[in-house]
Structures are given as C-alpha cells and as structure tokens.
Amino acid sequence: MAVGKEIRGKIKSVENTKKITKAMEMVAASKMRKAQERMRAARPYSDKIRNITANLSQANPEYQSPYLRADGATKAVGFIIVTTDKGLCGGLNTNVLRAVTTKMREIQAAGGTVRATAIGNKGFGFLNRLGVPVVSHAIQLGDAPQMEKLIGPVKVMLDAFLEGQIDAVYLCYTNFINTMRQEPRVEQLLPLSGDRLQQTEAEKSAYGWDYLYEPDAPTVIDELLTRYIEALVYQSVAENMASEQSARMVAMKAATDNAGNLIAELKLIYNKTRQAAITKELSEIVGGAAAV
C-alpha cells in the first residue's frame, strides 16, 4: 500500500516538526521572562536620567546643547534601526521594517537623503538589499543587550549629527506592550524634542534645585545628554528583545497547534485510505469466491 506508506511518512515528518516547535516555544517562554525582567529593570534608570537631563537642559539657558538644536531642515536623516538577529518570530521584523521603509520614502520624496545604523542581523540584511547606506552596525547581540556593543555604532550617528552631516536621527524599534501585543515605533531621537524632556509638576519639584558645573556647563550637559541618548537606545534594544521572545513564543505555539491539526487530518486520510484498501481486497475475495 504505497499511498498509505507515503502518508505515514508525512505524519512522522510533521510529528518531528511539532516536537521542534514545542521545544522552541518552551525555550522562548523561558527567555521571555528574563527579557521582560531586564527591560523593566532598565526603565527606572531611563526615567531618572531623563528627569536629571530635563532639569539640566532648562537650568542653564545661556547654553544650548547641539543635541537640542532644531533648524527645521531635514535634508539628511539618519535611522537607528533595531531588529532581531534570528527569525521565526512572526511579523515582528516585517512590521518595523515596513514602517521604516514608509518613513524613508517620505523623506526621499521630499528630496532628502537617508543613512542608517543597523542593530540586529535582520535589519542589516534588509538595508543592504534595499540599497540604503549603512554607516555602522551591531549584530549577534545575544540574549541580553550589552551597552559596550551599542556605544560604537550609535556614536557614529551622533558624531554625524554633531558635525552637521545629518539634520535628524530617528530611532526605530518594536515596543513591548504585553505578551500578545508589540507595536513598531519610529520616533525622533535627535534633535531631542520637548516631549521627551517634559516633566510633570511632581518631577519639577523633586528636581528643582540649581547646579554647579565642573569643569563647565557645556561639558556636563553634553556628556549627560550623550548618556541619555545611549540609555534610550539601550532601552529600545531591551524592549525589542522582550518583544522578540514574546512573538517567537506565540509563533511557535501557533505552529505547534497547526502541526497537531495537520497530524489529525493526515491520520484521518490514512485511515480512510487503509479502509478503502481493505474493502477493495474483501470485494476481490468475495468476487473470486463467487466466480468459483
């Protein structure tokens, strides 16, 4: 029964695939919890440095950092694009790269130029295929974001902004909402907008003191703003990693469920084919006996 043997082979193959997807689902669930803990642990530092930076940027009106300048022109724009190194995480990378492509086309349609920093192998490969100049990149970050691997690629984009080579920098990543929901975001990183540095009344009262700058205000403010921008990039990578593991767990669970449904359908087809073959053999035996 050649047809039955072929169906049994398909069932065996799908069962092996189901074992793999189930194992990947369990691994992603374990990594997801750790990624969420790292992401939440980084948020207090980001909030604290934002409050201090907001107060410092407003406490010395005689000096305005170049990170805060906005001349209105956006002829050259840089993108810091955060994606994953691995696939099998549903439409996570596709959604954020689609949003990036839309934004780039808007800028190019207005006569502007774009360049990019890629964090993650998927985004790096996509930008190369798209023909976008990649000035720096960081790949193979592992399961935990490491600041020392991010500072170098980000500094290339910051230096280009300070030197006037680009007029704005956008940060593109996937924001973690919950296990079932992740949102792609394309946010303006530079020049720093008032929304990012806006404080509540409680925060203003908590950070309402004045400062003594050593050695001088430009050095202190620029250095702190640099640390703040690096913290934003680090937080976006942490958010993206938490989103990656959540999306992979959901995708692998869906694949496992689909494999189970396919196995049930194949077993039903196999049983029908087997029963049809038995019925045919019985009919031939009865027909032969009647002829005799």
Beta strands, then each sheet from edge to edge (+ up, - down):
strand 1: 76-82
strand 2: 113-119
strand 3: 134-138
strand 4: 168-178
strand 5: 181-190
sheet 1: 3+ 2+ 1+ 4+ 5-
end
